[in-house]
């Protein structure tokens, strides 16, 4: 986890984003209520399950209702393909800005 101003960057450490992984990301995001933006860095995740991506969509909805937001960064491989095929751009936006 990295904190930059009002941004909390959560780096996913494995090659696959699954439902349990996304639930852990959600727990981290909710534990920290001081940051208005959550950036989930998925640079190592070359694969993702539908349930994992869906959990991030649900998390973003809850965060938006609380006046916060969530963006993702670093999708590659099959994870990126699933993101594009599922047309998640509007409900789970990407952030291309660099995070230290």
Secondary structure as GFF3:
##gff-version 3
##sequence-region A 1 100
A	DSSP	beta_strand	2	4	.	.	.	ID=ss1
A	DSSP	beta_strand	7	11	.	.	.	ID=ss2
A	DSSP	beta_strand	16	17	.	.	.	ID=ss3
A	DSSP	alpha_helix	19	31	.	.	.	ID=ss4
A	DSSP	beta_strand	37	41	.	.	.	ID=ss5
A	DSSP	beta_strand	47	48	.	.	.	ID=ss6
A	DSSP	alpha_helix	50	65	.	.	.	ID=ss7
A	DSSP	beta_strand	69	73	.	.	.	ID=ss8
A	DSSP	alpha_helix	77	85	.	.	.	ID=ss9
###
